[in-house]
């Protein structure tokens, strides 16, 4: 039976391209009932969930949602209160995080004459949507993008509006 397998890992919300798929012939007993059999059933749509390289692409893996990978990723999270927030690159500098990781975000607002140890939490258990990447052309590194509740997005905006500093801290796997 002719099916499509994924050439490299797909993350939730990622756009599925023709280049990400490979046609493969498998025995009927190894093919899931909802296996994608036509490229047009998946190309230019978004991955609904994580799909590992080498897996048969199934209809359950493909989302009908439209929009950017960030917007679709938020929608797939299932919480309409979530917002995507791009943090300055300094907030996560040196921290190796991947999409799906959970992090806490701490803030510090410098106040003249105040002690320097007055940081506070602005988001807890935020999900990483996109990890920092280096632009191949410019060499510039981007910041991390997080999915946070709407109230946390407002706190982050307030901190940045007051020239505050943010720090992203990794949360152990399995902890929210």
MARBA-551073 format. One line per field, with one value per residue (C-alpha): residue number from 1; chain; x, y, z. Coordinates in Angstrom, 1 decimal, decimal comma. Layout:
! MARBA-551073
i: c(NUM:...)
ch: c(A:...)
east: c(X:...)
north: c(Y:...)
up: c(Z:...)
! end
This chain:
! MARBA-551073
i: c(1:2:3:4:5:6:7:8:9:10:11:12:13:14:15:16:17:18:19:20:21:22:23:24:25:26:27:28:29:30:31:32:33:34:35:36:37:38:39:40:41:42:43:44:45:46:47:48:49:50:51:52:53:54:55:56:57:58:59:60:61:62:63:64:65:66:67:68:69:70:71:72:73:74:75:76:77:78:79:80:81:82:83:84:85:86:87:88:89:90:91:92:93:94:95:96:97:98:99:100:101:102:103:104:105:106:107:108:109:110:111:112:113:114:115:116:117:118:119:120:121:122:123:124:125:126:127:128:129:130:131:132:133:134:135:136:137:138:139:140:141:142:143:144:145:146:147:148:149:150:151:152:153:154:155:156:157:158:159:160:161:162:163:164:165:166:167:168:169:170:171:172:173:174:175:176)
ch: c(A:A:A:A:A:A:A:A:A:A:A:A:A:A:A:A:A:A:A:A:A:A:A:A:A:A:A:A:A:A:A:A:A:A:A:A:A:A:A:A:A:A:A:A:A:A:A:A:A:A:A:A:A:A:A:A:A:A:A:A:A:A:A:A:A:A:A:A:A:A:A:A:A:A:A:A:A:A:A:A:A:A:A:A:A:A:A:A:A:A:A:A:A:A:A:A:A:A:A:A:A:A:A:A:A:A:A:A:A:A:A:A:A:A:A:A:A:A:A:A:A:A:A:A:A:A:A:A:A:A:A:A:A:A:A:A:A:A:A:A:A:A:A:A:A:A:A:A:A:A:A:A:A:A:A:A:A:A:A:A:A:A:A:A:A:A:A:A:A:A:A:A:A:A:A:A)
east: c(0,0:1,4:1,6:3,5:6,1:7,6:11,3:12,1:10,2:7,1:6,2:2,6:1,5:4,3:3,4:3,6:5,5:5,9:9,6:8,8:7,1:8,3:6,2:6,7:5,2:4,2:2,4:-1,3:-1,0:1,5:-0,7:-3,0:-6,6:-6,3:-2,9:-2,5:-2,4:-2,5:-0,1:-2,8:-4,4:-1,5:0,6:0,3:-1,7:-0,4:0,7:-1,9:0,7:4,3:5,1:8,5:10,7:9,8:6,3:3,4:1,5:-2,1:-5,2:-5,1:-1,8:-3,1:-5,0:-7,5:-6,8:-5,4:-2,9:0,7:2,4:2,3:-1,5:-2,2:0,0:-2,0:-5,3:-4,1:-3,2:-7,0:-7,0:-8,5:-6,9:-3,4:-1,3:2,0:4,7:8,1:10,7:13,9:16,9:18,6:15,8:16,8:20,4:22,4:19,4:18,8:15,0:12,9:9,3:7,1:9,4:7,9:9,6:9,0:9,5:10,9:11,1:13,2:12,4:15,3:14,3:16,9:17,9:16,1:17,8:18,8:17,3:13,6:12,7:9,2:7,5:5,4:4,6:4,7:4,8:4,7:5,1:7,9:6,4:9,6:13,2:15,8:17,3:20,3:19,5:21,7:22,0:22,5:23,9:21,3:19,8:16,0:14,4:12,2:8,4:6,1:2,4:1,2:-2,2:-3,5:-2,9:0,8:1,2:-0,1:2,5:5,3:4,3:4,2:7,7:9,1:7,3:9,1:12,5:12,5:14,5:13,1:14,7:13,5:14,1:13,6:11,0:11,8:10,0:6,6:6,1:3,6)
north: c(0,0:3,4:5,9:9,0:8,9:12,0:12,6:14,7:15,4:17,7:19,8:20,8:23,7:23,3:23,6:20,2:20,7:18,3:18,1:16,9:13,7:10,6:8,1:4,6:1,2:-0,8:-4,1:-3,6:-4,9:-2,1:0,7:2,6:3,0:6,8:6,9:9,8:8,4:11,6:14,4:17,0:15,7:17,1:19,5:23,2:22,1:22,1:19,2:18,7:17,0:15,9:13,4:11,6:11,1:7,8:7,7:7,1:10,4:9,9:12,0:12,4:14,2:16,8:19,9:21,8:25,1:28,0:30,6:30,9:28,0:30,2:30,9:27,2:26,0:28,2:26,9:23,3:23,9:24,1:27,1:30,2:32,3:31,6:34,3:34,1:36,4:36,9:37,7:39,7:37,3:38,3:36,7:33,2:33,7:30,5:28,4:25,5:25,1:23,4:23,8:22,0:22,7:24,4:27,5:30,1:33,8:36,2:39,9:42,6:46,3:48,5:51,3:53,9:53,4:50,1:46,8:44,8:41,5:42,3:39,9:38,5:35,8:37,0:33,6:30,0:26,8:28,7:26,5:27,2:27,7:28,5:28,3:30,9:30,6:32,2:33,9:32,3:35,6:38,2:36,0:37,7:35,4:35,6:35,4:32,6:32,7:31,4:30,6:32,3:33,1:36,5:38,0:36,9:38,5:41,7:41,5:40,8:43,8:46,0:44,9:45,5:48,9:49,9:48,9:45,9:42,7:39,2:35,8:32,5:29,5:25,9:23,8:20,1:17,8:16,7:19,8:22,4)
up: c(0,0:-0,9:2,0:3,0:5,8:7,4:6,5:9,7:12,9:12,6:15,6:16,4:14,2:11,7:8,0:6,2:2,9:0,0:0,8:4,3:3,0:1,3:-0,6:0,7:0,0:3,1:3,7:4,3:7,9:8,7:7,4:9,8:8,6:8,4:6,6:4,2:0,7:-1,4:-0,9:-1,3:1,9:3,9:2,0:3,1:6,2:9,8:12,0:14,7:17,0:17,1:14,3:14,5:11,4:9,7:11,0:8,6:8,2:9,3:9,0:12,7:12,4:10,0:11,1:9,0:10,8:8,8:9,9:10,9:12,7:15,9:15,6:14,8:17,6:20,1:18,7:19,0:22,7:23,3:25,6:24,0:26,8:25,5:23,7:22,0:23,4:21,8:24,4:23,8:23,0:26,3:28,3:27,3:26,2:26,8:27,7:25,3:25,0:22,4:21,3:23,9:26,8:29,8:31,4:34,0:33,3:36,0:35,8:37,3:37,0:38,0:40,4:41,4:45,1:45,4:46,2:43,1:44,3:43,8:41,0:40,6:38,6:35,6:34,0:35,3:33,2:29,9:26,8:24,4:20,9:19,1:20,3:19,7:16,2:14,4:11,1:8,5:6,5:9,3:12,2:14,5:17,1:17,8:21,2:22,5:21,8:24,5:24,9:28,1:29,6:28,5:32,0:31,9:28,4:29,9:32,8:30,4:28,2:31,3:32,4:29,0:28,8:32,1:30,6:32,9:32,3:31,8:32,6:31,2:33,5:32,5:34,3:34,8:32,3:33,5:35,7:34,7)
! end
